[in-house]
Amino acid sequence: MDDVEIAVVGIGCHFPGGEGLENFWRVLINGENCAVEIPNDRFNLSQWYDPDESKTGKTYTAKAALIDGLNEFDHKFFGITNAETITMDPQHKLLLQCTYRALEDSGIPMEKASGMRTGVFLGLMNRDFELGSVRINPKHINHTNATGAAMSIAANRISYIFNFTGPSLSIDCACSSSLVALHLACQAIKQGDCDMALCGGVTCILEPTLFVTLSKAKMISSDGTSKPFSSKANGYGRGEGCGVILLKPLKKALEDHDHIWGIISKTAVNQDGHSVSPITKPSMVQQEELLRKIYSTETELTSVQYIEAHGTGTPIGDPIEAESQSYFRCRILPIIILNSKDKNQLSDIPVLPRPRLFKANSVYIVTGGLTGLGFETVKFIAQKGGGNIVILSRSNPTPQMQQEISELSSRYGSVIKSLPCDVSVSEQVDQTIGSIGKLFPSSPIKGVFHSAVVLHDGLIERLDKTLYEKVMRPKVNGVLNLHRATIHCNLDYFVCYSSIAAFIGNASQTNYAAANTFLDTFCQYRRNIGLSGQSINWGALNLGLLLNKVHVQKFLEARGIMLLEIPEIHESLEQCLLINKPQQVVCKFNFKNNWNNILSQNKALNVRMFKIAQEAISKAGVNMSKPEKPMTSSSPRDCLRFMIGETTGVEMDELNDDVHLFDLGIDSMLAMTLQNLIFSDRGVNVPLVTLLDPNSTLSTLIKILEESCVDKYESENEIKSTYL
């Protein structure tokens, strides 16, 4: 029964921004914020709103995402009397309309749907209409009030109007109501309770009481906008709408030639029990347990391309959800970790007799192959027996590079060609693949190694759209063009060179991290459709842009990120190709520095890294309870002058209190170095935005450290007085 896959064959919806899928998709694509000030036809805002959070009986938010035409309803079309319509919850009306749209979308007219063994499974949690109805004059109450507000009737009315004979029920389990309804609908189809199922959820905002309740619980956003996993998150923004989908077994949908919107492979449900307190707090343990039930094998987990999170935008819910996802994914993600102390490989990689990786009569393409990691890949393929290698680059090789290529070719007997090609331009890629076929008519293309890269670092507020496009184009457009041009080549390898930045993040490389994350996901996609594909998240390498860059190397080493040398790069690449996982991480850490300067300051990353490298961290003798004790013997002023001098090379005598950090040449890289030094010595985490603010001076930093000392002193006195 569990192997039965369920197809989504019809969708009907009405959300803020307009009715129907087209409007919903427009809102998503454009990133529209549909939050508006709550109008008086919902409730009188002037009586219920006050921005002062301490005011009793008031909500501190005046906005919500609302739909247009909330109560517009053609009662005659559904055979409902006008009198009954008046006492009907608008949620019931929306459900009927969206059910009709879902059937219409599936190509099933109402007449044909009548009498079918179709179940109805709905998620509802909002009782605004029912709460409002208790305030009406008792003289106006009649027999339709009961059916008009009952949650059970929301589902039963659909079954009645459309003449469905399968199970019909509404459930309320708060925010998970619709998902649990989906689970029950799938189970009902699998065990034969119904042939098809309508599943949906609805909520309408009509009443102020819940706004007040959520305000007092500090769960709701003051500006009516959810900002999940953001430092600006201040609760969730309320919204209303309705969505209904039609489900049937995938096998039957294929037989009926239905349009299939999506496939539900597996569902699972659990509850937190008493694992956490209070009752509203989510449990990371139980979230992880639920993930284990869904992703019972490594293959299932590595096929995941997209996760839709609950994302409440609250300081409790978001971290728990993020950490449970990170922990579970990192349990399985293959990783090669080299410890800088003992150089031992600490991973799940088995020792393999080593088979031949490359074929003498085949062609292997390396993009960005004239420099750095790209050229090391060319060397690696030649050393391992690859007979024909084609380098794709936007520029022609220099005379010196051409000489190196000739020497490499002579040494290993490989034919190495360099062809000009901008992989971000589809026409050039198509033309070049055709040219390769003519150059090597009897040798098939068997491998693609995508190493092309463009960098433009900077904090996110300093990066505009053009700088994102500049960095993403060679990676994103490049991989799509290579995929399309070689899709019929039966490749042994389609390897994308991603970065550790996509795995652990980098404040000054959000564009680069996004581009590499796309590569990671795209390789998963290729594997899902039966093609070769693997991404390698490389750590810092002692070649290319980092070669002989002592300043940058010291910065990275201070953060515990050590540079991989060329022999380690070749060894790791071979291991990755042998393991052949969709995504692998290759990096070298000094875990002591890594803990003191990064992990101890970043809880989510701490959890993520510790779970995948627990053995290595323990071997390094790192105390995970706290960073090394800061050395605080000198005054904040002297301490800062020394650290800034060490970082910038400016003499301490030249550093007066009014000197601007910007004038000292402190860029994003130096700012992070200085941030780490301050935290390591003083235990104070100075925000990067402060260090990079053109108005920040030495005096600014002195004040931050002095205030921190005062806070610490007051905190210690507080503790002492408690014990006294």
Stockholm file with secondary structure:
# STOCKHOLM 1.0

chainA/1-724         MDDVEIAVVGIGCHFPGGEGLENFWRVLINGENCAVEIPNDRFNLSQWYDPDESKTGKTYTAKAALIDGLNEFDHKFFGITNAETITMDPQHKLLLQCTYRALEDSGIPMEKASGMRTGVFLGLMNRDFELGSVRINPKHINHTNATGAAMSIAANRISYIFNFTGPSLSIDCACSSSLVALHLACQAIKQGDCDMALCGGVTCILEPTLFVTLSKAKMISSDGTSKPFSSKANGYGRGEGCGVILLKPLKKALEDHDHIWGIISKTAVNQDGHSVSPITKPSMVQQEELLRKIYSTETELTSVQYIEAHGTGTPIGDPIEAESQSYFRCRILPIIILNSKDKNQLSDIPVLPRPRLFKANSVYIVTGGLTGLGFETVKFIAQKGGGNIVILSRSNPTPQMQQEISELSSRYGSVIKSLPCDVSVSEQVDQTIGSIGKLFPSSPIKGVFHSAVVLHDGLIERLDKTLYEKVMRPKVNGVLNLHRATIHCNLDYFVCYSSIAAFIGNASQTNYAAANTFLDTFCQYRRNIGLSGQSINWGALNLGLLLNKVHVQKFLEARGIMLLEIPEIHESLEQCLLINKPQQVVCKFNFKNNWNNILSQNKALNVRMFKIAQEAISKAGVNMSKPEKPMTSSSPRDCLRFMIGETTGVEMDELNDDVHLFDLGIDSMLAMTLQNLIFSDRGVNVPLVTLLDPNSTLSTLIKILEESCVDKYESENEIKSTYL
#=GR chainA/1-724 SS CTTCCEEEEEEEEEETTEESHHHHHHHHHHTCCCEEECCTTTCCHHHHBCSCTTCTTCBSCCEEECCSSTTCCCTTTTTCCHHHHHTSCHHHHHHHHHHHHHHHHHTCCHHHHTTCCEEEEEEECCCHHHHHHTTSCGGGCCTHHHHHHCHHHHHHHHHHHHTCCSCEEEECCGGGHHHHHHHHHHHHHHTTSCSEEEEEEEECCCCSHHHHHHHHTTCBCTTSCCCTTSTTCCSBCCBCEEEEEEEEEHHHHHHTTCCCCEEECCCCCCCCTTSSSSTTSCCHHHHHHHHHHHCCSHHHHHTCCCCCCCCCCCTTHHHHHHHHHHHHHHHHSCEEEEETTTCCEESSCCCCCCCCCSCTTSEEEEETTTSHHHHHHHHHHHHTTCSEEEEEESSCCCHHHHHHHHHHHHHHTCEEEEEECCTTSHHHHHHHHHHHHHHSTTSCEEEEEECCCCCCCBCGGGCCHHHHHHHHIIIIIHHHHHHHHHTTSCCSEEEEEEETHHHHCCTTBHHHHHHHHHHHHHHHHHHHTTCCCEEEEECCBSSGGGTTCHHHHHHHHHTTEECBCHHHHHHHHHHHHHHCCSEEEEEEECHHHHHHHTGGGCHHHHHHHHHHSHHHHHHTTCCTTSCCCCCCCSCHHHHHHHHHHHHHCCCGGGCCTTCBTGGGTCCHHHHHHHHHHHHHHHCCCCCHHHHHCTTCBHHHHHHHHHHHHHHHHHHHHHHHHHHC
#=GC SS_cons         CTTCCEEEEEEEEEETTEESHHHHHHHHHHTCCCEEECCTTTCCHHHHBCSCTTCTTCBSCCEEECCSSTTCCCTTTTTCCHHHHHTSCHHHHHHHHHHHHHHHHHTCCHHHHTTCCEEEEEEECCCHHHHHHTTSCGGGCCTHHHHHHCHHHHHHHHHHHHTCCSCEEEECCGGGHHHHHHHHHHHHHHTTSCSEEEEEEEECCCCSHHHHHHHHTTCBCTTSCCCTTSTTCCSBCCBCEEEEEEEEEHHHHHHTTCCCCEEECCCCCCCCTTSSSSTTSCCHHHHHHHHHHHCCSHHHHHTCCCCCCCCCCCTTHHHHHHHHHHHHHHHHSCEEEEETTTCCEESSCCCCCCCCCSCTTSEEEEETTTSHHHHHHHHHHHHTTCSEEEEEESSCCCHHHHHHHHHHHHHHTCEEEEEECCTTSHHHHHHHHHHHHHHSTTSCEEEEEECCCCCCCBCGGGCCHHHHHHHHIIIIIHHHHHHHHHTTSCCSEEEEEEETHHHHCCTTBHHHHHHHHHHHHHHHHHHHTTCCCEEEEECCBSSGGGTTCHHHHHHHHHTTEECBCHHHHHHHHHHHHHHCCSEEEEEEECHHHHHHHTGGGCHHHHHHHHHHSHHHHHHTTCCTTSCCCCCCCSCHHHHHHHHHHHHHCCCGGGCCTTCBTGGGTCCHHHHHHHHHHHHHHHCCCCCHHHHHCTTCBHHHHHHHHHHHHHHHHHHHHHHHHHHC
//
